């Protein structure tokens, strides 16, 4: 039997059914989708300029752009419709910082999720034998939750800027030939942004996964066990003191009631003195 089958038969991979390891596996998968849909993007748009002089027209102007979306470096040439001169036009904007930060967070999150999943499966005993492993895991999980929130929000704003800068209507305004009413400028097709929209969705899904996993990682740390002991000790002390107090109160009540009955009950001397009064009175008569 090969080593993988032995591990599977021994129940090593059962840890993936636990919430901690299961969420780590989902984080690994979603991180791949996040940086693949953003970092692997390449798109473009096509424009046409129909000049009055048909020989100067260009009905197929391709403008290509890709990750990391340094749009100000994307240049293309268009006719000016004033002879054979060409105008060099560049797109506006630079969203490379937000896109690169988003992809960097996704790559490092993928690497850490992969390493953590391997530790959960093959080195679970060493992971739980002291508090250092769960504590480091908890801190890293909190940090990545924050990074996913910041990175996804920044990339969502960067993607909005990319959409505006690559809008064919906005690009046509950059051409001098399109400012003349006699020339006809139009967009042949617009860029497809579906994969970039998907990357933003996966970014926020990663934030939800990492933020939700904070609780399950926290349960593995010594902080959770110490807090549980701290909460259980006062309850035990209160219940024990209550039981002792109830026992003393019952015993006290029974003894006091007995004493009260003894004190309230008439004594033999008193019963003997009560008929003594009338007897002496008859003797006097």
Secondary structure, DSSP 8 states (H G I E B T S, - for coil): --HHHHHHHTTGGGGGGSHHHHHHHHHHHHHHHHHHHHHT-EEEEEEEEE-SSGGG-EEEEEEEEETT--GGG-EEEEE-SSSS-EEEEE-----HHHHHHHHHHHHHHHHHHHHHHHHHHH-HHHHHSSHHHHHHHHHHHHHHHHHHHHHHHHHHHHHHHHHHHT-HHHHHTT-SGGGSTTSEEEEEE----HHHHHHHHHHHHHHHHHHHHHHHHHTTSHHHHHHHHHHHHHHHHHHHHHHHHHHHHHHHHHHHHHHHHHHHS--HHHHHHHTHHHHHHHHH-
